[in-house]
Every structure is written in C-alpha cells, then in structure tokens.
C-alpha cells in the first residue's frame, strides 16, 4: 500500500495530459503577462498596511530590512519554483511538482493545502476590498450602505457583504471568458496601482525628515510573554519569545511582512497557459518578486522618514502620513489606489485556486467532471464557476479576520515541499531538460526549507491547529475518494513511476 501512496506521475505523462483536446488550456501568456500577474497579486494590502503596523510595533525604521529579509526567503523559494515551472509546464504549481517527484499522497496534501490557501486568500481580499469600496462611496458620493449589506450586522449578528460577493462573481466571469482578457484587465489595474505607488515614493521623498530615522534600529523590547494558543509556536515549544525592535525585531518583522509577498507563487499555476514556459516562467516569477521587493523597501523608507515610526497609523499608514504632513490630496489618491489594487489580488488568487483544482481533477484525485475546458474559451470553466460561487458566499457571510494567517502557513508549507521536490527530482530524473536550473543545489533548497520553517514557527499555535484540522479532512477525502479514483490507479500502475498514456476517448 505504501508504494501506491508514493507513486509518482512522470513528467512526460503530465505534459502529454495537457495535449488532450477536452482537457487542454489555451496558451496565450507572455513573460510580460506573467510578471504583471505577479506584481498584481503581490502589491496589495501589504504595501498599504504592513509598512505602518510593523514599523510602529516591531521593527521601527528598520522595517526596510524586514522587507529585505522576507524578500530573501521568497527569492530562495522563487529559484526552486522557476526550475520546476520551466521543467514541468503544467497547471497546478506545487501540486504538480510534488506529484512528479515525491508521490501521490504528498501531492494531494499540497494540492489540498493550496486550495485552502487560495480560497481563503480570495475571500479575505474580497472582504477587504469591500471595506475600501464602502468607504469610497461614503466619502465621495455620500451613499451610506445599509449595515445589513456590509457584512455582519452588529445588532442581529446577520449580514451579507454584497460588494465582496459581487466582486468575486464578476472576476469569476472574467476568468471563464479567458486568460488573455484576465491579463488585459490585470495590466490596466496594475498600471494604476503602480502609478499610486510611485506617487507615494516620489512625493514622499520630498517630505522626508531624516531625524525620523533615528534610531534606525530602536532598542530591543521583549515581546509580551504568553502561554495561550495565540502565542507563536516557537514560544510554546522552546520558551523563546520573539522580541520587538532591535536586531531580532527585524527578523520578527520579517515573519509578519511576509504576508505582503504572498502570491508570487500563483504565477507558477499559469505555466500551462504560457506560450514559452521554459523561457518565460523564470522571468515572470523572479522578475515580479524583484520588482515588488524594491517597491516595498522604497515605500517603507519613505513612510518612516515622513513620520516618526511611533506615530504611524496601523490601519492606513501611507494615507495618514501624508495627512500628518499637510498633504491630504495624496491620501485620497492612495485610498483610491488601494481600492483598485485589491481587485487584481483577488482575481489572481482565484485564478491560482481554479488551476490547482483543475489539475487535481484531471489526475482523478477530484471528480473528472471538473477537468473539461470550455469548448470556446479553453478555460477550466466548471471549477472556476463552482469555486467562484462558493467563495462569493463565504466572503459575503464571513469576515475571516481570524483565519487570515492560514494563508501564510499554507504558502510557507508549499515553499518547503517545492524545495524538497527540487532535490529529489535532481536525483531521480537527472536526464530531464531544465531550461532554468536552481543554482547551488542542494544548498539553496535547504536554505529555503530552513527559512520557511523559521517563519512558520513564528506563527500562532492556533494557526497550526486550524491548519492541522484542514489537513486531517484532506486525508479523509483522499483515502475515501482520491486514492481509488486516481488516474494512476485506474490505469493499473504496477510499479512506482510506471505510467501509461490513457486512451484519448474524451470520457470524463
């Protein structure tokens, strides 16, 4: 039985599956499209919120170093993702990579993890966008949205966030119509978002008071001790409490601002829809991460120079910093940019989830009904519609604030699996053509595993508990359905890694 749990799907078989007419995705994306997707999903609430909250409570002006540290962790993972995405240009990202290297059960686990990560991320961003949009309606149009339509009603405990649900449904329609339309929408929105970010950097640079940078690394302060599930797991395990400020505060801040980088791995889910994935996937993944890291560092330097870090707003640091320096007009522009920018974050997270779900269904681990593409648009319309409706309902009825960190732990877990997969596939399939090779293997993947695990240990214990519960549910689904319905099981695989091409009869 253990051999069936770790049976691998050959890379060649994965690529052949993408050529089946009823299960093939349209190849329409370029390196520019991929880079825009990456920038579109990374630059969101992180740049508009975390710059202030982390600087004020954890790192001080040295938050710029926290962004650098978090960017390095993501860069290590990006190098591993780039090798896999160019070698195995198939939808599914880390799920597909682990299926080709570690085995079916680990692939299912990571796929189940990614479904949660992207679904929860989409819902959380949709709710956040709804808040910005309602504020925009009030401040600029004077229309107060009925409380029952703005989420949970404080009096009755009931409410439906209509705008969050509508946003998800509209983006679902855009994704069904086609990837090229999605790319065009993303390009327009990302352009607006980048203009706003550059306004912050350029305009803010003229308002900087260098006295606000002193001390650049404030004196260390011990974080409040605690033994509850809200405490970081590393504190409960070893009694080590992360500190605020000081050198260690920089790294504590890195574990927090890592949220701002979540999403660059979504680029890998679009590998199958890229015209030249061997060349363009590494460019899109690494390029988008580099651009966003530079922008994050620049914005954090400007904001902490405009206003003393102790005085920064936690909710809207960029806008409030401009207001505090006598420039309210810029604050309005920033709020507009945040509202527009969250649209692409929501859409690309939804895109990533549907591609992982599609890949899992094509492999038989989920019902094959969802693996058929639209006859005209060549998009996975069935899982897109299903997941879009579910997420719209969840976003409408739930605030999800307490579950936001699940997105983080899911991403870090995926980073670890991909890094390990690179090492394994290098040993088991050294013959594969790799258009991009992760340098210094196994050093880089091992560093990626260690860095990701360190950030995971800094997350609250209750986040680990929720994550474990979701994984237990995933194990049940796999053993009750996926293990026996897997295409490898259906095709009568007799040994690990030995697969045969199924007949292309068009049956689900």
DRENROVEX-401131 format. One record per residue (C-alpha): residue number from 1; residue in three letters; x, y, z. Coordinates in Angstrom, 1 decimal. Example, Ala and Ser with C-alpha at 12.3 -4.5 7.8 and 13.67 -1.06 7.14 Angstrom:
REM residues 2
R   num   residuo       c1       c2       c3
R     1       ALA     12.3     -4.5      7.8
R     2       SER     13.7     -1.1      7.1
//
This chain:
REM residues 508
R   num   residuo       c1       c2       c3
R     1       UNK      0.0      0.0      0.0
R     2       UNK      2.9      2.4      0.8
R     3       UNK      4.1      2.1     -2.8
R     4       UNK      0.7      3.3     -4.1
R     5       UNK      0.7      6.2     -1.8
R     6       UNK      4.0      7.4     -3.1
R     7       UNK      3.5      6.5     -6.8
R     8       UNK      4.8      9.3     -9.0
R     9       UNK      3.5     10.7    -12.2
R    10       UNK      6.2     11.0    -14.8
R    11       UNK      6.9     14.5    -16.1
R    12       UNK      6.4     13.3    -19.7
R    13       UNK      3.0     12.0    -18.8
R    14       UNK      2.0     15.2    -17.1
R    15       UNK      2.9     17.1    -20.3
R    16       UNK      1.1     14.7    -22.5
R    17       UNK     -2.1     15.1    -20.5
R    18       UNK     -2.1     18.8    -21.3
R    19       UNK     -2.5     17.9    -25.0
R    20       UNK     -5.8     16.1    -24.7
R    21       UNK     -8.3     18.3    -26.5
R    22       UNK    -11.0     18.3    -23.8
R    23       UNK     -8.6     19.0    -21.0
R    24       UNK     -6.2     21.4    -22.7
R    25       UNK     -5.8     25.0    -21.7
R    26       UNK     -5.2     27.8    -24.2
R    27       UNK     -1.6     29.1    -24.3
R    28       UNK     -1.7     32.9    -24.5
R    29       UNK      0.5     34.3    -21.8
R    30       UNK      3.9     36.0    -22.3
R    31       UNK      6.7     36.9    -19.9
R    32       UNK      5.2     40.4    -19.5
R    33       UNK      1.8     38.9    -18.7
R    34       UNK      3.3     36.6    -16.0
R    35       UNK      5.3     39.5    -14.5
R    36       UNK      2.2     41.7    -14.4
R    37       UNK      0.2     38.8    -12.7
R    38       UNK      3.0     38.5    -10.1
R    39       UNK      3.1     42.3     -9.4
R    40       UNK     -0.7     42.4     -9.4
R    41       UNK     -1.1     39.8     -6.7
R    42       UNK      1.8     40.8     -4.5
R    43       UNK      1.2     44.5     -4.3
R    44       UNK     -2.0     44.8     -2.3
R    45       UNK     -2.8     45.3      1.3
R    46       UNK      0.8     44.6      2.3
R    47       UNK      2.2     47.8      0.9
R    48       UNK     -0.7     49.9      2.2
R    49       UNK     -0.9     48.4      5.7
R    50       UNK      2.1     46.4      6.9
R    51       UNK      4.5     49.3      6.4
R    52       UNK      2.9     51.2      9.2
R    53       UNK      1.8     48.4     11.6
R    54       UNK      5.2     46.6     11.6
R    55       UNK      7.3     49.7     11.8
R    56       UNK      5.3     51.0     14.7
R    57       UNK      5.2     47.9     16.8
R    58       UNK      8.0     45.6     15.8
R    59       UNK     10.9     47.0     13.7
R    60       UNK     10.9     50.8     13.6
R    61       UNK     12.6     52.4     10.6
R    62       UNK     14.4     49.1     10.1
R    63       UNK     11.3     47.7      8.6
R    64       UNK     13.0     48.2      5.3
R    65       UNK     15.4     45.4      6.4
R    66       UNK     12.5     43.3      7.4
R    67       UNK     11.2     43.5      3.8
R    68       UNK     14.6     42.6      2.5
R    69       UNK     14.8     39.6      4.8
R    70       UNK     11.3     38.4      3.8
R    71       UNK     12.2     39.0      0.1
R    72       UNK     15.3     36.8      0.5
R    73       UNK     13.1     34.0      1.9
R    74       UNK     10.8     34.3     -1.1
R    75       UNK     13.7     34.6     -3.5
R    76       UNK     15.1     31.2     -2.3
R    77       UNK     11.7     29.7     -2.9
R    78       UNK     11.3     31.5     -6.3
R    79       UNK     14.5     29.9     -7.6
R    80       UNK     13.1     26.5     -6.8
R    81       UNK      9.7     27.4     -8.4
R    82       UNK     11.4     28.7    -11.5
R    83       UNK     13.2     25.4    -12.1
R    84       UNK     10.0     23.3    -11.7
R    85       UNK      7.7     25.7    -13.7
R    86       UNK     10.1     25.7    -16.7
R    87       UNK     10.7     21.9    -16.5
R    88       UNK      7.1     20.8    -15.8
R    89       UNK      5.0     23.5    -17.5
R    90       UNK      1.7     22.1    -16.3
R    91       UNK     -1.1     23.7    -14.3
R    92       UNK     -1.1     23.0    -10.6
R    93       UNK      2.1     24.6     -9.3
R    94       UNK      3.5     22.9     -6.2
R    95       UNK      0.9     20.1     -6.5
R    96       UNK      2.1     19.1    -10.0
R    97       UNK      5.8     19.5     -8.9
R    98       UNK      5.4     17.2     -5.9
R    99       UNK      3.4     14.6     -7.9
R   100       UNK      6.3     14.3    -10.3
R   101       UNK      9.0     13.9     -7.5
R   102       UNK      7.7     12.9     -4.1
R   103       UNK      4.5     11.0     -4.8
R   104       UNK      0.7     11.0     -5.0
R   105       UNK     -0.1     11.4     -1.3
R   106       UNK      2.3     14.3     -0.7
R   107       UNK      0.9     15.8     -4.0
R   108       UNK     -2.6     15.5     -2.7
R   109       UNK     -1.6     17.1      0.6
R   110       UNK      0.0     20.1     -1.0
R   111       UNK     -2.9     20.4     -3.5
R   112       UNK     -5.4     20.4     -0.7
R   113       UNK     -3.3     23.0      1.1
R   114       UNK     -3.2     25.2     -1.9
R   115       UNK     -7.0     25.0     -2.4
R   116       UNK     -7.4     26.3      1.1
R   117       UNK     -4.7     29.0      0.8
R   118       UNK     -6.0     30.5     -2.5
R   119       UNK     -9.7     30.2     -1.5
R   120       UNK     -9.2     31.8      1.9
R   121       UNK     -6.9     34.5      0.4
R   122       UNK     -9.5     35.4     -2.3
R   123       UNK    -12.3     35.7      0.3
R   124       UNK    -10.2     37.8      2.7
R   125       UNK     -9.1     40.2      0.0
R   126       UNK    -12.7     40.5     -1.3
R   127       UNK    -13.9     41.5      2.1
R   128       UNK    -11.0     43.9      2.5
R   129       UNK    -11.8     45.4     -0.9
R   130       UNK    -15.5     45.8      0.1
R   131       UNK    -14.5     47.8      3.1
R   132       UNK    -12.4     50.2      1.0
R   133       UNK    -15.2     50.5     -1.6
R   134       UNK    -17.9     51.2      1.0
R   135       UNK    -15.6     53.9      2.5
R   136       UNK    -15.2     55.4     -1.0
R   137       UNK    -18.9     55.5     -1.5
R   138       UNK    -19.4     57.3      1.8
R   139       UNK    -16.6     59.8      1.4
R   140       UNK    -17.1     60.7     -2.3
R   141       UNK    -20.7     60.0     -3.1
R   142       UNK    -22.3     60.3      0.3
R   143       UNK    -24.1     57.0      0.0
R   144       UNK    -24.2     55.0      3.2
R   145       UNK    -24.6     51.3      2.5
R   146       UNK    -27.2     49.6      4.7
R   147       UNK    -25.4     47.8      7.5
R   148       UNK    -27.1     44.5      6.7
R   149       UNK    -25.4     44.7      3.2
R   150       UNK    -22.0     45.5      4.6
R   151       UNK    -21.2     42.2      6.4
R   152       UNK    -22.2     41.0      9.8
R   153       UNK    -24.8     43.3     11.4
R   154       UNK    -23.8     44.1     15.0
R   155       UNK    -27.4     44.0     16.3
R   156       UNK    -28.7     40.8     14.7
R   157       UNK    -25.5     39.0     14.0
R   158       UNK    -26.6     38.6     10.4
R   159       UNK    -25.5     40.4      7.3
R   160       UNK    -24.3     39.8      3.8
R   161       UNK    -21.4     41.6      2.3
R   162       UNK    -22.9     42.2     -1.1
R   163       UNK    -20.0     44.0     -2.6
R   164       UNK    -17.5     41.3     -1.7
R   165       UNK    -19.7     38.6     -3.2
R   166       UNK    -20.3     40.6     -6.4
R   167       UNK    -16.6     41.3     -6.9
R   168       UNK    -15.9     37.5     -6.7
R   169       UNK    -18.7     36.7     -9.1
R   170       UNK    -17.6     39.4    -11.7
R   171       UNK    -14.0     38.2    -11.5
R   172       UNK    -15.2     34.6    -11.9
R   173       UNK    -16.9     35.6    -15.2
R   174       UNK    -13.7     37.3    -16.4
R   175       UNK    -11.7     34.2    -15.7
R   176       UNK    -14.2     32.0    -17.5
R   177       UNK    -14.1     34.2    -20.7
R   178       UNK    -10.3     33.8    -21.0
R   179       UNK     -6.8     34.2    -19.7
R   180       UNK     -6.0     36.9    -22.2
R   181       UNK     -8.9     39.1    -21.0
R   182       UNK     -7.8     38.4    -17.4
R   183       UNK     -4.3     39.5    -18.4
R   184       UNK     -5.5     42.7    -20.0
R   185       UNK     -7.7     43.6    -17.0
R   186       UNK     -4.7     42.9    -14.7
R   187       UNK     -2.4     45.1    -16.8
R   188       UNK     -4.7     48.1    -16.6
R   189       UNK     -5.3     47.7    -12.8
R   190       UNK     -1.6     47.1    -12.1
R   191       UNK     -0.7     50.2    -14.1
R   192       UNK     -3.0     52.3    -11.9
R   193       UNK     -1.6     50.6     -8.8
R   194       UNK      2.0     51.2     -9.8
R   195       UNK      1.3     54.9    -10.5
R   196       UNK     -0.1     55.3     -7.0
R   197       UNK      3.0     53.6     -5.5
R   198       UNK      5.4     55.8     -7.5
R   199       UNK      3.4     58.8     -6.3
R   200       UNK      4.0     57.7     -2.7
R   201       UNK      7.7     57.2     -3.3
R   202       UNK      8.4     60.4     -5.3
R   203       UNK      6.1     62.8     -3.5
R   204       UNK      7.0     61.3     -0.1
R   205       UNK     10.7     61.7     -0.8
R   206       UNK     10.4     65.5     -0.8
R   207       UNK      8.7     65.4      2.6
R   208       UNK     11.2     63.1      4.4
R   209       UNK     12.7     64.3      7.6
R   210       UNK     15.9     62.4      8.3
R   211       UNK     15.5     62.9     12.0
R   212       UNK     12.7     60.4     11.9
R   213       UNK     15.3     57.7     11.0
R   214       UNK     17.0     57.9     14.4
R   215       UNK     17.3     55.4     15.9
R   216       UNK     17.2     53.3     12.7
R   217       UNK     17.2     50.1     14.8
R   218       UNK     15.4     51.0     18.0
R   219       UNK     16.5     49.4     21.3
R   220       UNK     15.2     45.9     21.8
R   221       UNK     12.0     45.3     23.8
R   222       UNK     10.8     41.9     25.0
R   223       UNK      7.5     40.9     23.5
R   224       UNK      4.7     40.1     25.9
R   225       UNK      5.0     36.5     27.2
R   226       UNK      2.1     34.2     26.9
R   227       UNK      1.2     30.5     27.0
R   228       UNK     -2.1     30.6     25.1
R   229       UNK     -2.6     29.3     21.6
R   230       UNK     -2.3     32.9     20.4
R   231       UNK      1.4     32.8     21.2
R   232       UNK      3.9     31.8     18.5
R   233       UNK      4.5     28.1     18.3
R   234       UNK      8.3     28.5     18.9
R   235       UNK      7.5     30.2     22.2
R   236       UNK      5.3     27.3     23.3
R   237       UNK      7.8     24.7     22.2
R   238       UNK     11.1     26.3     23.4
R   239       UNK     10.0     29.1     25.7
R   240       UNK     11.7     31.6     23.3
R   241       UNK      9.7     34.8     22.9
R   242       UNK     10.3     36.9     19.8
R   243       UNK     11.5     40.4     20.6
R   244       UNK     10.2     43.7     19.3
R   245       UNK     12.7     46.2     17.8
R   246       UNK     16.5     45.6     18.0
R   247       UNK     18.2     43.2     15.5
R   248       UNK     15.8     40.3     16.4
R   249       UNK     12.9     42.7     15.9
R   250       UNK     13.9     43.0     12.2
R   251       UNK     13.5     39.2     11.8
R   252       UNK     10.3     39.1     13.8
R   253       UNK      9.1     41.8     11.5
R   254       UNK     10.1     39.7      8.5
R   255       UNK      7.8     36.9      9.7
R   256       UNK      4.9     39.4      9.7
R   257       UNK      5.6     41.3      6.5
R   258       UNK      5.9     38.0      4.7
R   259       UNK      2.2     38.3      4.3
R   260       UNK      2.9     41.1      1.9
R   261       UNK      4.7     38.8     -0.5
R   262       UNK      2.1     36.0     -0.6
R   263       UNK      1.0     35.4     -4.2
R   264       UNK      4.2     35.3     -6.3
R   265       UNK      3.9     31.5     -6.4
R   266       UNK      0.5     31.9     -8.1
R   267       UNK      2.4     32.7    -11.3
R   268       UNK      3.5     29.1    -11.4
R   269       UNK     -0.1     27.9    -11.7
R   270       UNK     -0.3     29.6    -15.1
R   271       UNK      2.6     27.6    -16.6
R   272       UNK      0.4     25.5    -18.9
R   273       UNK     -1.2     28.7    -20.4
R   274       UNK      2.2     30.3    -21.2
R   275       UNK      3.4     30.3    -24.8
R   276       UNK      7.1     29.7    -23.9
R   277       UNK      7.1     28.5    -20.3
R   278       UNK     10.7     27.3    -20.4
R   279       UNK     11.9     30.9    -21.0
R   280       UNK      9.0     33.0    -19.6
R   281       UNK      8.2     31.3    -16.3
R   282       UNK     11.5     32.0    -14.6
R   283       UNK     11.4     35.6    -15.9
R   284       UNK      7.8     36.1    -14.6
R   285       UNK      8.4     34.6    -11.2
R   286       UNK     11.7     36.1    -10.4
R   287       UNK     11.0     39.4    -12.1
R   288       UNK      7.8     40.1    -10.3
R   289       UNK      9.3     39.2     -7.0
R   290       UNK     12.3     41.5     -7.6
R   291       UNK     10.1     44.5     -8.7
R   292       UNK      7.9     44.2     -5.6
R   293       UNK     10.7     43.8     -3.2
R   294       UNK     12.3     47.0     -4.4
R   295       UNK      9.0     48.9     -4.2
R   296       UNK      8.3     47.6     -0.7
R   297       UNK     11.7     48.7      0.5
R   298       UNK     11.4     52.1     -1.1
R   299       UNK      7.9     52.8      0.3
R   300       UNK      8.9     51.7      3.8
R   301       UNK     12.0     54.0      3.7
R   302       UNK      9.8     57.0      2.6
R   303       UNK      7.0     56.4      5.1
R   304       UNK      9.2     56.0      8.1
R   305       UNK     11.1     59.2      7.0
R   306       UNK      7.9     61.2      6.6
R   307       UNK      6.6     60.4     10.1
R   308       UNK      8.1     59.1     13.3
R   309       UNK      7.6     55.3     13.5
R   310       UNK      5.8     55.6     16.9
R   311       UNK      3.2     57.9     15.3
R   312       UNK      2.4     55.9     12.2
R   313       UNK     -1.2     54.7     11.7
R   314       UNK     -1.8     50.9     11.9
R   315       UNK     -4.8     51.0      9.7
R   316       UNK     -3.8     53.3      6.9
R   317       UNK     -0.1     54.4      7.4
R   318       UNK      0.5     55.8      3.9
R   319       UNK     -2.6     58.0      3.7
R   320       UNK     -2.3     59.1      7.4
R   321       UNK      1.4     60.0      6.9
R   322       UNK      0.5     62.4      4.1
R   323       UNK     -2.3     63.9      6.1
R   324       UNK      0.0     64.4      9.1
R   325       UNK      2.5     66.3      6.9
R   326       UNK     -0.3     68.5      5.4
R   327       UNK     -0.9     66.8      2.1
R   328       UNK     -4.5     65.3      2.3
R   329       UNK     -4.8     65.1     -1.5
R   330       UNK     -2.3     62.4     -1.7
R   331       UNK     -4.2     60.5      1.0
R   332       UNK     -7.2     60.3     -1.3
R   333       UNK     -5.1     59.1     -4.2
R   334       UNK     -3.7     56.3     -2.0
R   335       UNK     -7.1     55.2     -0.8
R   336       UNK     -8.2     55.0     -4.5
R   337       UNK     -5.2     53.0     -5.4
R   338       UNK     -5.8     50.6     -2.6
R   339       UNK     -9.4     50.1     -3.7
R   340       UNK     -8.4     49.4     -7.3
R   341       UNK     -5.3     47.4     -6.5
R   342       UNK     -7.1     44.8     -4.4
R   343       UNK     -9.2     43.8     -7.5
R   344       UNK     -6.2     42.1     -9.2
R   345       UNK     -5.1     40.4     -6.0
R   346       UNK     -8.5     38.8     -5.7
R   347       UNK     -8.6     37.8     -9.3
R   348       UNK     -5.2     36.2     -9.4
R   349       UNK     -5.7     34.3     -6.2
R   350       UNK     -9.0     32.9     -7.7
R   351       UNK     -7.1     32.0    -10.9
R   352       UNK     -4.5     30.1     -8.9
R   353       UNK     -7.0     28.1     -7.0
R   354       UNK     -9.0     27.1    -10.1
R   355       UNK     -5.9     25.9    -11.8
R   356       UNK     -4.8     23.7     -8.9
R   357       UNK     -8.3     22.3     -8.6
R   358       UNK     -8.4     21.7    -12.4
R   359       UNK     -5.0     19.8    -12.3
R   360       UNK     -6.2     17.6     -9.4
R   361       UNK     -9.4     16.7    -11.2
R   362       UNK     -7.5     15.9    -14.4
R   363       UNK     -5.5     13.4    -12.4
R   364       UNK     -8.6     11.8    -11.0
R   365       UNK     -7.9     12.9     -7.4
R   366       UNK    -11.0     15.0     -7.6
R   367       UNK    -14.1     14.3     -9.9
R   368       UNK    -13.0     14.3    -13.6
R   369       UNK    -16.1     16.3    -14.3
R   370       UNK    -14.2     19.4    -13.4
R   371       UNK    -11.3     18.8    -15.8
R   372       UNK    -13.1     19.7    -19.0
R   373       UNK    -12.2     23.0    -20.5
R   374       UNK    -14.7     25.3    -22.2
R   375       UNK    -15.1     24.5    -25.9
R   376       UNK    -14.7     28.1    -27.0
R   377       UNK    -12.6     29.9    -24.3
R   378       UNK    -10.4     26.9    -23.4
R   379       UNK    -10.6     27.7    -19.7
R   380       UNK    -11.5     25.4    -16.8
R   381       UNK    -14.9     26.9    -16.5
R   382       UNK    -16.5     24.3    -14.3
R   383       UNK    -14.2     24.5    -11.3
R   384       UNK    -14.0     28.3    -11.9
R   385       UNK    -17.8     28.7    -11.6
R   386       UNK    -18.1     26.3     -8.7
R   387       UNK    -15.3     27.8     -6.6
R   388       UNK    -16.3     31.3     -7.6
R   389       UNK    -19.8     30.8     -6.2
R   390       UNK    -18.6     29.1     -3.0
R   391       UNK    -16.0     31.9     -2.3
R   392       UNK    -18.6     34.6     -3.1
R   393       UNK    -20.9     33.1     -0.5
R   394       UNK    -18.1     32.7      2.1
R   395       UNK    -16.9     36.2      1.5
R   396       UNK    -20.5     37.5      1.8
R   397       UNK    -21.2     35.9      5.2
R   398       UNK    -17.8     35.8      6.9
R   399       UNK    -15.2     38.4      8.0
R   400       UNK    -12.5     35.7      8.1
R   401       UNK    -10.1     38.0     10.0
R   402       UNK     -9.1     35.3     12.5
R   403       UNK     -8.3     32.9      9.6
R   404       UNK     -6.1     35.2      7.6
R   405       UNK     -2.9     33.6      8.9
R   406       UNK     -3.9     30.3      7.4
R   407       UNK     -3.0     31.8      4.0
R   408       UNK      0.6     32.4      5.3
R   409       UNK      1.2     28.9      6.8
R   410       UNK     -0.2     27.3      3.6
R   411       UNK      2.2     29.3      1.4
R   412       UNK      5.2     28.5      3.5
R   413       UNK      4.3     24.8      3.6
R   414       UNK      4.2     24.9     -0.2
R   415       UNK      7.6     26.5     -0.3
R   416       UNK      9.1     23.7      1.7
R   417       UNK      7.5     21.0     -0.4
R   418       UNK      8.8     22.6     -3.7
R   419       UNK     12.3     23.0     -2.3
R   420       UNK     12.4     19.3     -1.3
R   421       UNK     11.0     18.3     -4.6
R   422       UNK     13.8     20.1     -6.5
R   423       UNK     16.4     18.0     -4.6
R   424       UNK     14.5     14.7     -5.2
R   425       UNK     13.9     15.3     -8.9
R   426       UNK     17.5     16.2     -9.5
R   427       UNK     18.4     12.7     -8.1
R   428       UNK     15.6     10.7     -9.7
R   429       UNK     15.5     12.4    -13.1
R   430       UNK     18.9     13.9    -13.9
R   431       UNK     18.1     13.4    -17.6
R   432       UNK     15.3     15.9    -17.7
R   433       UNK     16.0     19.1    -19.7
R   434       UNK     15.9     22.0    -17.4
R   435       UNK     15.6     25.4    -19.1
R   436       UNK     16.3     27.0    -15.8
R   437       UNK     18.4     25.4    -13.1
R   438       UNK     18.3     26.4     -9.4
R   439       UNK     21.9     27.3     -8.5
R   440       UNK     23.8     25.6     -5.8
R   441       UNK     21.6     22.6     -5.3
R   442       UNK     21.1     21.3     -2.6
R   443       UNK     22.3     24.4     -0.7
R   444       UNK     19.6     26.8     -2.0
R   445       UNK     16.7     24.4     -1.5
R   446       UNK     17.9     23.5      2.0
R   447       UNK     18.2     27.2      2.9
R   448       UNK     14.7     27.7      1.5
R   449       UNK     13.3     24.9      3.7
R   450       UNK     15.0     26.3      6.9
R   451       UNK     13.9     29.9      6.2
R   452       UNK     10.3     28.9      5.5
R   453       UNK     10.2     26.7      8.6
R   454       UNK     11.5     29.5     10.8
R   455       UNK      8.8     31.8      9.7
R   456       UNK      6.2     29.1     10.2
R   457       UNK      7.4     28.6     13.8
R   458       UNK      6.8     32.3     14.4
R   459       UNK      3.1     31.9     13.6
R   460       UNK      0.5     31.4     16.4
R   461       UNK     -0.2     27.9     17.7
R   462       UNK     -3.9     28.3     16.9
R   463       UNK     -3.0     28.8     13.2
R   464       UNK     -1.1     25.5     13.3
R   465       UNK     -4.1     23.8     14.9
R   466       UNK     -6.5     25.1     12.2
R   467       UNK     -4.1     24.0      9.6
R   468       UNK     -3.8     20.5     11.1
R   469       UNK     -7.6     20.2     11.1
R   470       UNK     -7.8     21.1      7.4
R   471       UNK     -5.1     18.5      6.6
R   472       UNK     -7.0     15.8      8.5
R   473       UNK    -10.1     16.5      6.4
R   474       UNK     -7.8     16.3      3.4
R   475       UNK     -6.5     12.8      4.4
R   476       UNK    -10.1     11.6      4.8
R   477       UNK    -11.1     12.8      1.3
R   478       UNK     -8.0     11.2     -0.3
R   479       UNK     -8.5      7.8      1.3
R   480       UNK    -12.2      7.8      0.7
R   481       UNK    -12.1      9.0     -2.9
R   482       UNK     -8.8     10.2     -4.4
R   483       UNK     -6.7      7.0     -3.8
R   484       UNK     -9.0      4.7     -5.7
R   485       UNK    -10.1      7.2     -8.4
R   486       UNK     -6.6      8.4     -9.3
R   487       UNK     -5.7      8.0    -13.0
R   488       UNK     -2.6      6.1    -11.9
R   489       UNK     -4.8      3.7    -10.0
R   490       UNK     -7.3      3.5    -12.8
R   491       UNK     -4.7      2.8    -15.4
R   492       UNK     -3.4     -0.2    -13.4
R   493       UNK      0.0      1.1    -12.5
R   494       UNK      2.1     -1.8    -11.4
R   495       UNK      5.2      0.0    -10.0
R   496       UNK      6.0      3.4     -8.7
R   497       UNK      6.7      5.8    -11.5
R   498       UNK      5.5      3.5    -14.3
R   499       UNK      2.6      5.1    -16.1
R   500       UNK      1.0      4.5    -19.4
R   501       UNK     -0.9      7.0    -21.5
R   502       UNK     -4.6      6.5    -21.3
R   503       UNK     -6.7      6.4    -24.4
R   504       UNK     -7.9      9.8    -25.6
R   505       UNK    -11.6      8.8    -25.7
R   506       UNK    -12.9     12.0    -24.3
R   507       UNK    -14.6     10.3    -21.4
R   508       UNK    -14.6     12.1    -18.0
//
